[in-house]
Amino acid sequence: MLGIRIARRVQTASRRIYSTLQAEPFDASPIAGSSPMHRGHVIVHTQIPPTDWPKKVNGLSEEYDNMSIDKELSDAGVLVGLAYNPGAAASDKKSCYVYPPMKETAGSSSQVLSALNEQRSSDAIHIYVCTHGNRDCRCADAGIPTVQSLRSEISERGIEDKVKVFEISHIGGHKWAANAIVFPHGDWYGNLRPWDASHFLTNILNGAIHWPHWRGRLGYDPALAVHASNARSLDLENSLGESKDAIHATESDIVQLQFRDAEGTQHAVQAVLGESLMNVGRRESLGNVEGVCDGKLECATCHMYFPASDSAEAASFLPRLKDEEDDMLQYAIGYDDGRSRLGCQIKVTPELANWCANGGVIDLPKY
């Protein structure tokens, strides 16, 4: 809870610092499913800053100009963007980044299309925030302070080598400024504010979607994005099958669970049948549920408490404790023999939902 209190103080201070920026969205219309359907994204990096960009950025980069009208790229579903990078090569010849493989290449359509089929070789994270004020002033008003706040947060965490923030030209959806695209997955976000930076960055680093601001994802059908957002499902590409259940979730698939943090505050949250409690905890920012290993049984950071394992109550909804989970639980801070379990190993089931509906509560450790 200390971390939560600090985050709240930082958020309050940030709102005072950016007091001229309205907290509410410029437009209240739904954003889920508002990102375009596309297969890939190529972004040309330029040394020309956004303050010098005209309303339309044609003429600033030969590579951008050529690729933006390239029919082969368009037919392949590849979007083309321009981003500010002070370190970009003056000629742009080596400053074209292809996503999702995050490959740096020259700006020819054949190289871009070839790169799209390659595997990602970097674990870096690239965040592109639209600050194209000459296209729409809202993009600069909300985008510039959001960029500054993200960079400050990244610096404080000492992760400059892992996470890079760039300013990008028009990506669509001015009314949802500040807009951002996060790679490698190509998640689109809108209505961001500088005081969102800490929580936003934490979710990104944990491989989680920042649901309140999510617009969609590269290669993802906008209609399915609406479904996924309503279900608030994490791990859209999870090989364990949680994605399939969550993406196609109907209202009957969504249940309510009860959690209680170490301070005694109870949290009622929605979950999708089939997803793990680790995912629920990370998505809803419950307690200290981090799931650093993404459910691979390599850590104990999704530790939770349940009724005693030998009780009839626990037997009604809890799966059997495996040796691998039992071994890893020994590293859990606040381990309680008989009550401690790892959330990554427990799926949301009708039985679990019924237990919560009848007064059952999942307790979270202090650390």
PAPA-611965 format. One record per residue (C-alpha): x negated, y, z negated; residue in three letters; residue number from 0; chain. Coordinates in steps of 0.05 Angstrom, whole numbers. Layout:
<recs>
<rec x="X" y="Y" z="Z" aa="ALA" i="NUM" ch="A"/>
...
</recs>
This chain:
<recs>
<rec x="0" y="0" z="0" aa="MET" i="0" ch="A"/>
<rec x="-59" y="46" z="-10" aa="LEU" i="1" ch="A"/>
<rec x="-73" y="43" z="64" aa="GLY" i="2" ch="A"/>
<rec x="-1" y="58" z="79" aa="ILE" i="3" ch="A"/>
<rec x="-1" y="119" z="33" aa="ARG" i="4" ch="A"/>
<rec x="-65" y="145" z="65" aa="ILE" i="5" ch="A"/>
<rec x="-35" y="135" z="134" aa="ALA" i="6" ch="A"/>
<rec x="27" y="175" z="113" aa="ARG" i="7" ch="A"/>
<rec x="-17" y="231" z="86" aa="ARG" i="8" ch="A"/>
<rec x="-56" y="233" z="151" aa="VAL" i="9" ch="A"/>
<rec x="8" y="233" z="191" aa="GLN" i="10" ch="A"/>
<rec x="36" y="290" z="151" aa="THR" i="11" ch="A"/>
<rec x="-28" y="330" z="158" aa="ALA" i="12" ch="A"/>
<rec x="-29" y="316" z="232" aa="SER" i="13" ch="A"/>
<rec x="41" y="343" z="240" aa="ARG" i="14" ch="A"/>
<rec x="19" y="407" z="206" aa="ARG" i="15" ch="A"/>
<rec x="-42" y="414" z="250" aa="ILE" i="16" ch="A"/>
<rec x="0" y="404" z="313" aa="TYR" i="17" ch="A"/>
<rec x="59" y="444" z="287" aa="SER" i="18" ch="A"/>
<rec x="72" y="476" z="355" aa="THR" i="19" ch="A"/>
<rec x="84" y="407" z="386" aa="LEU" i="20" ch="A"/>
<rec x="155" y="381" z="377" aa="GLN" i="21" ch="A"/>
<rec x="158" y="314" z="342" aa="ALA" i="22" ch="A"/>
<rec x="220" y="288" z="378" aa="GLU" i="23" ch="A"/>
<rec x="215" y="264" z="451" aa="PRO" i="24" ch="A"/>
<rec x="224" y="316" z="505" aa="PHE" i="25" ch="A"/>
<rec x="278" y="270" z="532" aa="ASP" i="26" ch="A"/>
<rec x="317" y="220" z="490" aa="ALA" i="27" ch="A"/>
<rec x="332" y="170" z="546" aa="SER" i="28" ch="A"/>
<rec x="307" y="98" z="536" aa="PRO" i="29" ch="A"/>
<rec x="236" y="84" z="559" aa="ILE" i="30" ch="A"/>
<rec x="234" y="8" z="559" aa="ALA" i="31" ch="A"/>
<rec x="231" y="-16" z="631" aa="GLY" i="32" ch="A"/>
<rec x="211" y="53" z="658" aa="SER" i="33" ch="A"/>
<rec x="142" y="33" z="683" aa="SER" i="34" ch="A"/>
<rec x="138" y="14" z="757" aa="PRO" i="35" ch="A"/>
<rec x="132" y="-57" z="781" aa="MET" i="36" ch="A"/>
<rec x="60" y="-66" z="805" aa="HIS" i="37" ch="A"/>
<rec x="7" y="-120" z="812" aa="ARG" i="38" ch="A"/>
<rec x="-55" y="-79" z="799" aa="GLY" i="39" ch="A"/>
<rec x="-83" y="-10" z="786" aa="HIS" i="40" ch="A"/>
<rec x="-145" y="23" z="815" aa="VAL" i="41" ch="A"/>
<rec x="-168" y="87" z="781" aa="ILE" i="42" ch="A"/>
<rec x="-220" y="133" z="812" aa="VAL" i="43" ch="A"/>
<rec x="-263" y="170" z="760" aa="HIS" i="44" ch="A"/>
<rec x="-283" y="241" z="775" aa="THR" i="45" ch="A"/>
<rec x="-325" y="294" z="741" aa="GLN" i="46" ch="A"/>
<rec x="-272" y="347" z="756" aa="ILE" i="47" ch="A"/>
<rec x="-234" y="362" z="692" aa="PRO" i="48" ch="A"/>
<rec x="-158" y="361" z="689" aa="PRO" i="49" ch="A"/>
<rec x="-155" y="437" z="678" aa="THR" i="50" ch="A"/>
<rec x="-181" y="443" z="749" aa="ASP" i="51" ch="A"/>
<rec x="-132" y="394" z="780" aa="TRP" i="52" ch="A"/>
<rec x="-79" y="424" z="825" aa="PRO" i="53" ch="A"/>
<rec x="-7" y="399" z="823" aa="LYS" i="54" ch="A"/>
<rec x="-26" y="344" z="873" aa="LYS" i="55" ch="A"/>
<rec x="-96" y="317" z="865" aa="VAL" i="56" ch="A"/>
<rec x="-109" y="302" z="938" aa="ASN" i="57" ch="A"/>
<rec x="-174" y="333" z="961" aa="GLY" i="58" ch="A"/>
<rec x="-212" y="322" z="896" aa="LEU" i="59" ch="A"/>
<rec x="-240" y="254" z="914" aa="SER" i="60" ch="A"/>
<rec x="-250" y="222" z="982" aa="GLU" i="61" ch="A"/>
<rec x="-241" y="153" z="952" aa="GLU" i="62" ch="A"/>
<rec x="-176" y="172" z="918" aa="TYR" i="63" ch="A"/>
<rec x="-149" y="205" z="982" aa="ASP" i="64" ch="A"/>
<rec x="-165" y="144" z="1024" aa="ASN" i="65" ch="A"/>
<rec x="-137" y="92" z="976" aa="MET" i="66" ch="A"/>
<rec x="-74" y="132" z="958" aa="SER" i="67" ch="A"/>
<rec x="-50" y="125" z="1031" aa="ILE" i="68" ch="A"/>
<rec x="-79" y="55" z="1043" aa="ASP" i="69" ch="A"/>
<rec x="-21" y="11" z="1067" aa="LYS" i="70" ch="A"/>
<rec x="-57" y="-53" z="1050" aa="GLU" i="71" ch="A"/>
<rec x="-62" y="-32" z="977" aa="LEU" i="72" ch="A"/>
<rec x="9" y="-6" z="975" aa="SER" i="73" ch="A"/>
<rec x="36" y="-71" z="1005" aa="ASP" i="74" ch="A"/>
<rec x="-3" y="-110" z="953" aa="ALA" i="75" ch="A"/>
<rec x="30" y="-71" z="896" aa="GLY" i="76" ch="A"/>
<rec x="-33" y="-33" z="875" aa="VAL" i="77" ch="A"/>
<rec x="-24" y="36" z="843" aa="LEU" i="78" ch="A"/>
<rec x="-79" y="88" z="853" aa="VAL" i="79" ch="A"/>
<rec x="-97" y="141" z="801" aa="GLY" i="80" ch="A"/>
<rec x="-149" y="194" z="787" aa="LEU" i="81" ch="A"/>
<rec x="-182" y="202" z="718" aa="ALA" i="82" ch="A"/>
<rec x="-231" y="250" z="687" aa="TYR" i="83" ch="A"/>
<rec x="-297" y="221" z="666" aa="ASN" i="84" ch="A"/>
<rec x="-356" y="269" z="655" aa="PRO" i="85" ch="A"/>
<rec x="-403" y="211" z="666" aa="GLY" i="86" ch="A"/>
<rec x="-374" y="191" z="733" aa="ALA" i="87" ch="A"/>
<rec x="-420" y="186" z="793" aa="ALA" i="88" ch="A"/>
<rec x="-417" y="250" z="833" aa="ALA" i="89" ch="A"/>
<rec x="-402" y="212" z="897" aa="SER" i="90" ch="A"/>
<rec x="-348" y="168" z="864" aa="ASP" i="91" ch="A"/>
<rec x="-380" y="109" z="900" aa="LYS" i="92" ch="A"/>
<rec x="-388" y="69" z="836" aa="LYS" i="93" ch="A"/>
<rec x="-332" y="100" z="795" aa="SER" i="94" ch="A"/>
<rec x="-271" y="61" z="819" aa="CYS" i="95" ch="A"/>
<rec x="-243" y="16" z="764" aa="TYR" i="96" ch="A"/>
<rec x="-197" y="-42" z="783" aa="VAL" i="97" ch="A"/>
<rec x="-148" y="-68" z="732" aa="TYR" i="98" ch="A"/>
<rec x="-132" y="-118" z="702" aa="PRO" i="99" ch="A"/>
<rec x="-201" y="-148" z="714" aa="PRO" i="100" ch="A"/>
<rec x="-232" y="-82" z="691" aa="MET" i="101" ch="A"/>
<rec x="-283" y="-86" z="747" aa="LYS" i="102" ch="A"/>
<rec x="-322" y="-26" z="772" aa="GLU" i="103" ch="A"/>
<rec x="-327" y="-24" z="847" aa="THR" i="104" ch="A"/>
<rec x="-332" y="21" z="908" aa="ALA" i="105" ch="A"/>
<rec x="-268" y="48" z="937" aa="GLY" i="106" ch="A"/>
<rec x="-251" y="2" z="994" aa="SER" i="107" ch="A"/>
<rec x="-185" y="-35" z="998" aa="SER" i="108" ch="A"/>
<rec x="-220" y="-102" z="1012" aa="SER" i="109" ch="A"/>
<rec x="-264" y="-95" z="950" aa="GLN" i="110" ch="A"/>
<rec x="-204" y="-75" z="907" aa="VAL" i="111" ch="A"/>
<rec x="-161" y="-133" z="931" aa="LEU" i="112" ch="A"/>
<rec x="-219" y="-182" z="921" aa="SER" i="113" ch="A"/>
<rec x="-231" y="-156" z="850" aa="ALA" i="114" ch="A"/>
<rec x="-158" y="-167" z="832" aa="LEU" i="115" ch="A"/>
<rec x="-169" y="-241" z="836" aa="ASN" i="116" ch="A"/>
<rec x="-230" y="-241" z="790" aa="GLU" i="117" ch="A"/>
<rec x="-230" y="-259" z="716" aa="GLN" i="118" ch="A"/>
<rec x="-240" y="-204" z="664" aa="ARG" i="119" ch="A"/>
<rec x="-311" y="-206" z="638" aa="SER" i="120" ch="A"/>
<rec x="-307" y="-150" z="587" aa="SER" i="121" ch="A"/>
<rec x="-270" y="-144" z="520" aa="ASP" i="122" ch="A"/>
<rec x="-269" y="-68" z="525" aa="ALA" i="123" ch="A"/>
<rec x="-205" y="-28" z="518" aa="ILE" i="124" ch="A"/>
<rec x="-190" y="30" z="564" aa="HIS" i="125" ch="A"/>
<rec x="-136" y="80" z="546" aa="ILE" i="126" ch="A"/>
<rec x="-113" y="129" z="599" aa="TYR" i="127" ch="A"/>
<rec x="-71" y="188" z="575" aa="VAL" i="128" ch="A"/>
<rec x="-38" y="235" z="625" aa="CYS" i="129" ch="A"/>
<rec x="-59" y="308" z="613" aa="THR" i="130" ch="A"/>
<rec x="-41" y="334" z="682" aa="HIS" i="131" ch="A"/>
<rec x="-13" y="401" z="659" aa="GLY" i="132" ch="A"/>
<rec x="-10" y="432" z="728" aa="ASN" i="133" ch="A"/>
<rec x="38" y="377" z="749" aa="ARG" i="134" ch="A"/>
<rec x="81" y="385" z="686" aa="ASP" i="135" ch="A"/>
<rec x="62" y="427" z="626" aa="CYS" i="136" ch="A"/>
<rec x="91" y="375" z="578" aa="ARG" i="137" ch="A"/>
<rec x="36" y="326" z="599" aa="CYS" i="138" ch="A"/>
<rec x="-17" y="375" z="575" aa="ALA" i="139" ch="A"/>
<rec x="22" y="399" z="514" aa="ASP" i="140" ch="A"/>
<rec x="29" y="329" z="486" aa="ALA" i="141" ch="A"/>
<rec x="-26" y="293" z="523" aa="GLY" i="142" ch="A"/>
<rec x="-87" y="336" z="505" aa="ILE" i="143" ch="A"/>
<rec x="-77" y="333" z="429" aa="PRO" i="144" ch="A"/>
<rec x="-61" y="259" z="434" aa="THR" i="145" ch="A"/>
<rec x="-127" y="248" z="469" aa="VAL" i="146" ch="A"/>
<rec x="-164" y="288" z="417" aa="GLN" i="147" ch="A"/>
<rec x="-131" y="250" z="360" aa="SER" i="148" ch="A"/>
<rec x="-146" y="182" z="391" aa="LEU" i="149" ch="A"/>
<rec x="-219" y="200" z="402" aa="ARG" i="150" ch="A"/>
<rec x="-225" y="224" z="330" aa="SER" i="151" ch="A"/>
<rec x="-194" y="160" z="304" aa="GLU" i="152" ch="A"/>
<rec x="-240" y="118" z="348" aa="ILE" i="153" ch="A"/>
<rec x="-301" y="157" z="323" aa="SER" i="154" ch="A"/>
<rec x="-280" y="148" z="250" aa="GLU" i="155" ch="A"/>
<rec x="-275" y="73" z="261" aa="ARG" i="156" ch="A"/>
<rec x="-342" y="70" z="297" aa="GLY" i="157" ch="A"/>
<rec x="-314" y="33" z="357" aa="ILE" i="158" ch="A"/>
<rec x="-334" y="81" z="413" aa="GLU" i="159" ch="A"/>
<rec x="-370" y="25" z="450" aa="ASP" i="160" ch="A"/>
<rec x="-306" y="-18" z="451" aa="LYS" i="161" ch="A"/>
<rec x="-251" y="33" z="463" aa="VAL" i="162" ch="A"/>
<rec x="-254" y="88" z="515" aa="LYS" i="163" ch="A"/>
<rec x="-203" y="143" z="525" aa="VAL" i="164" ch="A"/>
<rec x="-196" y="178" z="592" aa="PHE" i="165" ch="A"/>
<rec x="-150" y="232" z="618" aa="GLU" i="166" ch="A"/>
<rec x="-110" y="212" z="679" aa="ILE" i="167" ch="A"/>
<rec x="-69" y="248" z="732" aa="SER" i="168" ch="A"/>
<rec x="6" y="240" z="742" aa="HIS" i="169" ch="A"/>
<rec x="31" y="170" z="727" aa="ILE" i="170" ch="A"/>
<rec x="106" y="185" z="727" aa="GLY" i="171" ch="A"/>
<rec x="155" y="201" z="672" aa="GLY" i="172" ch="A"/>
<rec x="136" y="272" z="652" aa="HIS" i="173" ch="A"/>
<rec x="197" y="274" z="607" aa="LYS" i="174" ch="A"/>
<rec x="166" y="220" z="564" aa="TRP" i="175" ch="A"/>
<rec x="99" y="256" z="554" aa="ALA" i="176" ch="A"/>
<rec x="51" y="240" z="525" aa="ALA" i="177" ch="A"/>
<rec x="45" y="179" z="571" aa="ASN" i="178" ch="A"/>
<rec x="-11" y="128" z="567" aa="ALA" i="179" ch="A"/>
<rec x="-33" y="64" z="600" aa="ILE" i="180" ch="A"/>
<rec x="-75" y="14" z="560" aa="VAL" i="181" ch="A"/>
<rec x="-119" y="-38" z="594" aa="PHE" i="182" ch="A"/>
<rec x="-136" y="-96" z="600" aa="PRO" i="183" ch="A"/>
<rec x="-62" y="-115" z="597" aa="HIS" i="184" ch="A"/>
<rec x="-36" y="-52" z="630" aa="GLY" i="185" ch="A"/>
<rec x="16" y="-34" z="577" aa="ASP" i="186" ch="A"/>
<rec x="51" y="32" z="591" aa="TRP" i="187" ch="A"/>
<rec x="71" y="78" z="533" aa="TYR" i="188" ch="A"/>
<rec x="110" y="142" z="527" aa="GLY" i="189" ch="A"/>
<rec x="132" y="195" z="476" aa="ASN" i="190" ch="A"/>
<rec x="64" y="191" z="442" aa="LEU" i="191" ch="A"/>
<rec x="42" y="244" z="393" aa="ARG" i="192" ch="A"/>
<rec x="-26" y="257" z="361" aa="PRO" i="193" ch="A"/>
<rec x="-1" y="232" z="293" aa="TRP" i="194" ch="A"/>
<rec x="14" y="165" z="325" aa="ASP" i="195" ch="A"/>
<rec x="-60" y="152" z="340" aa="ALA" i="196" ch="A"/>
<rec x="-78" y="110" z="279" aa="SER" i="197" ch="A"/>
<rec x="-20" y="62" z="282" aa="HIS" i="198" ch="A"/>
<rec x="-22" y="60" z="358" aa="PHE" i="199" ch="A"/>
<rec x="-96" y="43" z="357" aa="LEU" i="200" ch="A"/>
<rec x="-88" y="-10" z="303" aa="THR" i="201" ch="A"/>
<rec x="-36" y="-46" z="344" aa="ASN" i="202" ch="A"/>
<rec x="-79" y="-44" z="407" aa="ILE" i="203" ch="A"/>
<rec x="-139" y="-71" z="370" aa="LEU" i="204" ch="A"/>
<rec x="-97" y="-128" z="342" aa="ASN" i="205" ch="A"/>
<rec x="-71" y="-146" z="411" aa="GLY" i="206" ch="A"/>
<rec x="-2" y="-123" z="390" aa="ALA" i="207" ch="A"/>
<rec x="47" y="-81" z="430" aa="ILE" i="208" ch="A"/>
<rec x="65" y="-13" z="399" aa="HIS" i="209" ch="A"/>
<rec x="139" y="-25" z="410" aa="TRP" i="210" ch="A"/>
<rec x="171" y="43" z="393" aa="PRO" i="211" ch="A"/>
<rec x="134" y="74" z="452" aa="HIS" i="212" ch="A"/>
<rec x="129" y="16" z="501" aa="TRP" i="213" ch="A"/>
<rec x="151" y="28" z="573" aa="ARG" i="214" ch="A"/>
<rec x="129" y="-38" z="605" aa="GLY" i="215" ch="A"/>
<rec x="69" y="-76" z="630" aa="ARG" i="216" ch="A"/>
<rec x="28" y="-86" z="694" aa="LEU" i="217" ch="A"/>
<rec x="57" y="-144" z="734" aa="GLY" i="218" ch="A"/>
<rec x="119" y="-146" z="692" aa="TYR" i="219" ch="A"/>
<rec x="190" y="-139" z="717" aa="ASP" i="220" ch="A"/>
<rec x="222" y="-76" z="688" aa="PRO" i="221" ch="A"/>
<rec x="287" y="-113" z="675" aa="ALA" i="222" ch="A"/>
<rec x="249" y="-164" z="633" aa="LEU" i="223" ch="A"/>
<rec x="213" y="-107" z="597" aa="ALA" i="224" ch="A"/>
<rec x="281" y="-83" z="572" aa="VAL" i="225" ch="A"/>
<rec x="296" y="-154" z="546" aa="HIS" i="226" ch="A"/>
<rec x="228" y="-159" z="513" aa="ALA" i="227" ch="A"/>
<rec x="235" y="-91" z="480" aa="SER" i="228" ch="A"/>
<rec x="304" y="-108" z="453" aa="ASN" i="229" ch="A"/>
<rec x="276" y="-172" z="425" aa="ALA" i="230" ch="A"/>
<rec x="213" y="-136" z="402" aa="ARG" i="231" ch="A"/>
<rec x="172" y="-197" z="420" aa="SER" i="232" ch="A"/>
<rec x="96" y="-198" z="412" aa="LEU" i="233" ch="A"/>
<rec x="48" y="-239" z="454" aa="ASP" i="234" ch="A"/>
<rec x="85" y="-235" z="520" aa="LEU" i="235" ch="A"/>
<rec x="33" y="-282" z="551" aa="GLU" i="236" ch="A"/>
<rec x="26" y="-329" z="492" aa="ASN" i="237" ch="A"/>
<rec x="13" y="-399" z="517" aa="SER" i="238" ch="A"/>
<rec x="51" y="-429" z="459" aa="LEU" i="239" ch="A"/>
<rec x="116" y="-411" z="492" aa="GLY" i="240" ch="A"/>
<rec x="136" y="-354" z="446" aa="GLU" i="241" ch="A"/>
<rec x="136" y="-307" z="505" aa="SER" i="242" ch="A"/>
<rec x="187" y="-347" z="545" aa="LYS" i="243" ch="A"/>
<rec x="235" y="-350" z="486" aa="ASP" i="244" ch="A"/>
<rec x="226" y="-277" z="469" aa="ALA" i="245" ch="A"/>
<rec x="228" y="-248" z="539" aa="ILE" i="246" ch="A"/>
<rec x="293" y="-284" z="555" aa="HIS" i="247" ch="A"/>
<rec x="322" y="-273" z="486" aa="ALA" i="248" ch="A"/>
<rec x="395" y="-260" z="481" aa="THR" i="249" ch="A"/>
<rec x="430" y="-228" z="422" aa="GLU" i="250" ch="A"/>
<rec x="442" y="-297" z="392" aa="SER" i="251" ch="A"/>
<rec x="367" y="-310" z="392" aa="ASP" i="252" ch="A"/>
<rec x="353" y="-250" z="346" aa="ILE" i="253" ch="A"/>
<rec x="357" y="-262" z="271" aa="VAL" i="254" ch="A"/>
<rec x="343" y="-222" z="209" aa="GLN" i="255" ch="A"/>
<rec x="289" y="-239" z="159" aa="LEU" i="256" ch="A"/>
<rec x="272" y="-212" z="91" aa="GLN" i="257" ch="A"/>
<rec x="202" y="-194" z="68" aa="PHE" i="258" ch="A"/>
<rec x="178" y="-163" z="2" aa="ARG" i="259" ch="A"/>
<rec x="111" y="-126" z="-3" aa="ASP" i="260" ch="A"/>
<rec x="65" y="-126" z="-63" aa="ALA" i="261" ch="A"/>
<rec x="98" y="-63" z="-90" aa="GLU" i="262" ch="A"/>
<rec x="165" y="-98" z="-92" aa="GLY" i="263" ch="A"/>
<rec x="196" y="-61" z="-33" aa="THR" i="264" ch="A"/>
<rec x="240" y="-106" z="9" aa="GLN" i="265" ch="A"/>
<rec x="240" y="-101" z="85" aa="HIS" i="266" ch="A"/>
<rec x="296" y="-129" z="129" aa="ALA" i="267" ch="A"/>
<rec x="268" y="-140" z="199" aa="VAL" i="268" ch="A"/>
<rec x="292" y="-171" z="264" aa="GLN" i="269" ch="A"/>
<rec x="256" y="-231" z="294" aa="ALA" i="270" ch="A"/>
<rec x="264" y="-277" z="353" aa="VAL" i="271" ch="A"/>
<rec x="275" y="-351" z="346" aa="LEU" i="272" ch="A"/>
<rec x="210" y="-387" z="364" aa="GLY" i="273" ch="A"/>
<rec x="160" y="-332" z="349" aa="GLU" i="274" ch="A"/>
<rec x="112" y="-337" z="290" aa="SER" i="275" ch="A"/>
<rec x="117" y="-300" z="225" aa="LEU" i="276" ch="A"/>
<rec x="47" y="-273" z="239" aa="MET" i="277" ch="A"/>
<rec x="75" y="-238" z="301" aa="ASN" i="278" ch="A"/>
<rec x="134" y="-211" z="261" aa="VAL" i="279" ch="A"/>
<rec x="88" y="-183" z="207" aa="GLY" i="280" ch="A"/>
<rec x="40" y="-150" z="256" aa="ARG" i="281" ch="A"/>
<rec x="96" y="-120" z="298" aa="ARG" i="282" ch="A"/>
<rec x="132" y="-91" z="239" aa="GLU" i="283" ch="A"/>
<rec x="67" y="-69" z="204" aa="SER" i="284" ch="A"/>
<rec x="86" y="-109" z="142" aa="LEU" i="285" ch="A"/>
<rec x="37" y="-108" z="84" aa="GLY" i="286" ch="A"/>
<rec x="-32" y="-129" z="105" aa="ASN" i="287" ch="A"/>
<rec x="-12" y="-180" z="158" aa="VAL" i="288" ch="A"/>
<rec x="-66" y="-174" z="210" aa="GLU" i="289" ch="A"/>
<rec x="-74" y="-242" z="244" aa="GLY" i="290" ch="A"/>
<rec x="-145" y="-224" z="266" aa="VAL" i="291" ch="A"/>
<rec x="-156" y="-292" z="299" aa="CYS" i="292" ch="A"/>
<rec x="-88" y="-289" z="336" aa="ASP" i="293" ch="A"/>
<rec x="-64" y="-353" z="303" aa="GLY" i="294" ch="A"/>
<rec x="-123" y="-397" z="319" aa="LYS" i="295" ch="A"/>
<rec x="-133" y="-419" z="246" aa="LEU" i="296" ch="A"/>
<rec x="-199" y="-381" z="241" aa="GLU" i="297" ch="A"/>
<rec x="-179" y="-333" z="187" aa="CYS" i="298" ch="A"/>
<rec x="-128" y="-323" z="130" aa="ALA" i="299" ch="A"/>
<rec x="-104" y="-253" z="147" aa="THR" i="300" ch="A"/>
<rec x="-32" y="-273" z="158" aa="CYS" i="301" ch="A"/>
<rec x="-25" y="-301" z="87" aa="HIS" i="302" ch="A"/>
<rec x="46" y="-303" z="58" aa="MET" i="303" ch="A"/>
<rec x="82" y="-333" z="-2" aa="TYR" i="304" ch="A"/>
<rec x="141" y="-381" z="-1" aa="PHE" i="305" ch="A"/>
<rec x="178" y="-426" z="-51" aa="PRO" i="306" ch="A"/>
<rec x="136" y="-482" z="-80" aa="ALA" i="307" ch="A"/>
<rec x="119" y="-532" z="-25" aa="SER" i="308" ch="A"/>
<rec x="145" y="-591" z="-65" aa="ASP" i="309" ch="A"/>
<rec x="213" y="-559" z="-75" aa="SER" i="310" ch="A"/>
<rec x="276" y="-578" z="-37" aa="ALA" i="311" ch="A"/>
<rec x="284" y="-505" z="-20" aa="GLU" i="312" ch="A"/>
<rec x="218" y="-503" z="17" aa="ALA" i="313" ch="A"/>
<rec x="231" y="-569" z="51" aa="ALA" i="314" ch="A"/>
<rec x="294" y="-541" z="82" aa="SER" i="315" ch="A"/>
<rec x="256" y="-493" z="129" aa="PHE" i="316" ch="A"/>
<rec x="180" y="-499" z="121" aa="LEU" i="317" ch="A"/>
<rec x="139" y="-543" z="167" aa="PRO" i="318" ch="A"/>
<rec x="89" y="-592" z="137" aa="ARG" i="319" ch="A"/>
<rec x="23" y="-563" z="115" aa="LEU" i="320" ch="A"/>
<rec x="-32" y="-587" z="161" aa="LYS" i="321" ch="A"/>
<rec x="-103" y="-600" z="137" aa="ASP" i="322" ch="A"/>
<rec x="-131" y="-545" z="182" aa="GLU" i="323" ch="A"/>
<rec x="-84" y="-494" z="151" aa="GLU" i="324" ch="A"/>
<rec x="-97" y="-519" z="81" aa="ASP" i="325" ch="A"/>
<rec x="-172" y="-511" z="92" aa="ASP" i="326" ch="A"/>
<rec x="-166" y="-440" z="117" aa="MET" i="327" ch="A"/>
<rec x="-119" y="-420" z="60" aa="LEU" i="328" ch="A"/>
<rec x="-177" y="-429" z="12" aa="GLN" i="329" ch="A"/>
<rec x="-204" y="-363" z="39" aa="TYR" i="330" ch="A"/>
<rec x="-139" y="-325" z="27" aa="ALA" i="331" ch="A"/>
<rec x="-144" y="-269" z="-24" aa="ILE" i="332" ch="A"/>
<rec x="-91" y="-281" z="-77" aa="GLY" i="333" ch="A"/>
<rec x="-84" y="-354" z="-58" aa="TYR" i="334" ch="A"/>
<rec x="-29" y="-389" z="-97" aa="ASP" i="335" ch="A"/>
<rec x="-32" y="-465" z="-93" aa="ASP" i="336" ch="A"/>
<rec x="36" y="-491" z="-72" aa="GLY" i="337" ch="A"/>
<rec x="64" y="-424" z="-49" aa="ARG" i="338" ch="A"/>
<rec x="12" y="-397" z="-1" aa="SER" i="339" ch="A"/>
<rec x="20" y="-409" z="74" aa="ARG" i="340" ch="A"/>
<rec x="-6" y="-377" z="138" aa="LEU" i="341" ch="A"/>
<rec x="46" y="-339" z="178" aa="GLY" i="342" ch="A"/>
<rec x="16" y="-361" z="244" aa="CYS" i="343" ch="A"/>
<rec x="36" y="-432" z="229" aa="GLN" i="344" ch="A"/>
<rec x="109" y="-418" z="213" aa="ILE" i="345" ch="A"/>
<rec x="159" y="-406" z="268" aa="LYS" i="346" ch="A"/>
<rec x="223" y="-367" z="262" aa="VAL" i="347" ch="A"/>
<rec x="278" y="-420" z="260" aa="THR" i="348" ch="A"/>
<rec x="353" y="-419" z="246" aa="PRO" i="349" ch="A"/>
<rec x="337" y="-454" z="180" aa="GLU" i="350" ch="A"/>
<rec x="290" y="-399" z="159" aa="LEU" i="351" ch="A"/>
<rec x="340" y="-346" z="179" aa="ALA" i="352" ch="A"/>
<rec x="395" y="-381" z="139" aa="ASN" i="353" ch="A"/>
<rec x="349" y="-384" z="79" aa="TRP" i="354" ch="A"/>
<rec x="338" y="-309" z="83" aa="CYS" i="355" ch="A"/>
<rec x="412" y="-296" z="94" aa="ALA" i="356" ch="A"/>
<rec x="425" y="-334" z="29" aa="ASN" i="357" ch="A"/>
<rec x="377" y="-292" z="-12" aa="GLY" i="358" ch="A"/>
<rec x="309" y="-320" z="8" aa="GLY" i="359" ch="A"/>
<rec x="251" y="-271" z="12" aa="VAL" i="360" ch="A"/>
<rec x="182" y="-280" z="42" aa="ILE" i="361" ch="A"/>
<rec x="131" y="-248" z="-5" aa="ASP" i="362" ch="A"/>
<rec x="68" y="-213" z="20" aa="LEU" i="363" ch="A"/>
<rec x="2" y="-209" z="-18" aa="PRO" i="364" ch="A"/>
<rec x="-29" y="-144" z="-41" aa="LYS" i="365" ch="A"/>
<rec x="-92" y="-154" z="0" aa="TYR" i="366" ch="A"/>
</recs>
